[in-house]
Amino acid sequence: MSFLKKILGKIIINQPEEKETQDLVKLGDSLKNADLDYKFAHLFTHSGGFFNYCADEAEALHVLKQIANVELIESVFCWDKDLKNFLNAINISSTSELESFNDAAFITCEYLIAFDGRIMLSANNILHYQSSKLPEKIIIMANISQIVPNLNDAMAKMKRKPNIKNLTSISGNQSKLDAPNKTNTKLFLLLLED
């Protein structure tokens, strides 16, 4: 009977995802007393994300340039004026609207959720686009002060912000809410000191 379960486990599509979720929960439990930034970094990278701590904007610019070179990024969806300055400094073209030829998206986020390593986004970060429509490479710039313990804390803080629309979250290599089958996304985080 256990032989049959092994074969069925390999055939059933959701089986690996359940195991990944269980592994993530176990890792989260083992880090429950850790600092929020440490816990977030471990869970984010465990889920497939690429974590980059940056002490200042100069270091963030250097890491961004490395990512662009390694990933062969030439055109980026970026509507945030401050982030566009980073792209201009390393001579990467950008569009304010999402285009089919964009190699990557360079965006901000609302919160970093330490409980499971997810990143909360809203229309403030990705305009009116669904996260599943973003390019396969997403680079997010955030500050340490955006790390919150769990989703409840993030939602409580979101309630204080006026006119927040289209909340979603992404984690590691896939969007958890609006693209559960998108598994080829590379998610890079540049985490800056405040």
C-alpha positions in Angstrom: 0.0 0.0 0.0 2.8 2.5 0.8 4.3 1.8 -2.7 1.0 2.9 -4.2 1.0 6.1 -2.1 4.5 7.0 -3.3 3.5 6.6 -6.9 0.2 8.6 -6.4 2.1 11.2 -4.5 4.4 11.8 -7.5 1.4 11.9 -9.9 -0.8 14.3 -7.9 0.2 17.9 -8.8 -0.4 19.5 -5.4 1.7 17.0 -3.4 5.1 18.9 -3.8 3.4 22.2 -2.9 2.0 20.7 0.3 5.5 19.4 1.2 7.0 22.8 0.5 4.4 24.5 2.7 5.0 22.0 5.5 8.8 22.6 5.3 8.2 26.4 5.4 6.0 26.0 8.5 8.6 23.9 10.2 11.4 26.4 9.4 9.1 29.2 10.6 8.5 27.4 13.8 12.2 26.8 14.4 12.8 30.6 13.9 9.9 31.8 16.0 12.2 33.5 18.6 14.6 35.0 16.0 14.8 38.7 15.0 12.2 39.6 12.4 14.7 40.5 9.8 16.6 37.3 10.2 13.4 35.2 10.1 12.1 37.0 7.1 15.4 36.6 5.2 15.5 32.8 5.9 11.9 32.2 5.0 12.1 34.4 1.9 15.2 32.6 0.6 13.8 29.2 1.5 10.8 29.9 -0.7 13.2 30.7 -3.6 13.7 34.4 -3.4 17.1 36.1 -3.7 17.8 38.3 -0.6 20.3 41.2 -0.8 21.0 43.3 2.3 22.2 46.8 1.4 23.7 49.1 4.0 23.0 52.2 1.8 21.8 53.3 -1.6 25.3 53.1 -3.1 25.4 49.4 -2.2 21.9 48.9 -3.5 22.9 50.5 -6.8 25.9 48.1 -7.1 23.7 45.1 -6.4 21.1 46.3 -8.9 23.8 46.6 -11.5 25.0 43.0 -10.8 21.5 41.6 -11.1 20.9 43.4 -14.4 24.2 42.1 -15.8 23.8 38.5 -14.6 20.1 38.3 -15.6 20.7 40.2 -18.9 18.1 42.8 -18.1 17.7 45.6 -20.7 14.2 47.0 -20.3 12.4 47.4 -17.0 8.8 48.2 -15.9 9.3 50.9 -13.3 6.8 53.7 -12.7 8.3 55.0 -9.4 10.4 58.1 -10.0 12.9 57.4 -7.2 13.5 53.9 -8.5 13.9 55.2 -12.0 16.9 57.3 -10.8 18.6 54.0 -9.9 17.9 52.6 -13.4 19.2 55.8 -15.0 22.4 55.6 -13.0 23.2 52.2 -14.5 21.8 52.9 -18.0 18.9 50.6 -18.0 15.9 51.7 -20.0 12.5 51.7 -18.3 8.8 52.1 -19.1 6.1 53.6 -16.9 3.6 51.1 -18.2 4.0 47.4 -18.4 5.1 46.3 -21.9 5.6 42.8 -23.3 9.3 43.5 -24.0 10.1 44.4 -20.4 12.7 41.9 -19.0 12.0 42.8 -15.4 9.9 44.9 -13.0 11.6 47.2 -10.4 9.1 48.1 -7.7 8.6 48.9 -4.1 6.3 47.0 -1.7 4.0 47.7 1.2 5.3 45.2 3.8 7.6 42.2 4.3 5.9 39.5 6.3 8.3 37.7 8.6 5.9 34.8 9.4 6.3 33.2 6.0 8.7 35.3 4.0 6.0 36.9 1.7 6.0 40.4 0.3 2.8 42.4 0.3 2.1 44.5 -2.7 -0.7 46.9 -3.6 -1.7 49.1 -6.5 0.7 51.7 -5.1 3.5 49.3 -6.1 2.3 47.6 -9.3 -0.4 50.1 -10.5 -3.4 48.3 -11.9 -1.6 45.2 -13.0 -2.0 41.8 -11.4 1.3 40.3 -10.0 0.8 37.4 -12.4 1.2 39.8 -15.4 4.6 41.1 -14.2 7.7 40.0 -16.0 9.4 36.8 -14.8 12.1 38.8 -13.0 10.9 41.1 -10.2 13.3 43.3 -8.2 11.9 44.9 -5.1 13.4 47.6 -3.0 12.3 47.8 0.6 13.5 49.1 4.0 14.0 47.1 7.2 11.2 49.2 8.8 8.7 47.5 6.4 9.2 44.1 8.1 6.2 43.1 10.2 5.7 39.9 12.2 2.6 38.5 10.4 -0.2 39.2 7.9 -2.5 40.5 10.7 0.0 43.2 11.5 0.4 44.1 7.9 -3.4 44.3 7.4 -3.8 46.5 10.5 -1.2 48.9 9.1 -2.8 48.8 5.7 -6.1 49.9 7.2 -4.5 53.2 8.3 -3.5 54.0 4.7 -6.2 55.7 2.6 -7.3 54.3 -0.7 -5.3 51.1 -0.8 -6.4 48.8 -3.6 -5.6 45.4 -5.1 -3.6 43.7 -2.3 -1.6 40.7 -3.2 1.5 38.9 -2.0 4.4 37.2 -3.6 6.9 34.9 -2.2 10.2 33.5 -3.5 9.5 32.0 -6.9 5.7 32.4 -7.2 2.8 34.7 -6.5 0.7 33.1 -3.8 -2.7 34.8 -4.5 -3.3 35.5 -8.1 -0.9 33.2 -10.0 -0.6 29.9 -8.1 0.7 28.1 -11.2 3.4 30.7 -12.1 6.6 29.0 -11.0 9.3 30.5 -13.1 9.4 34.0 -11.5 12.8 35.2 -10.1 12.2 37.5 -7.1 15.1 39.7 -6.0 14.9 41.8 -2.8 17.1 44.7 -2.1 16.7 45.4 1.7 18.0 48.8 2.8 18.7 50.2 6.2 16.3 53.1 7.1 
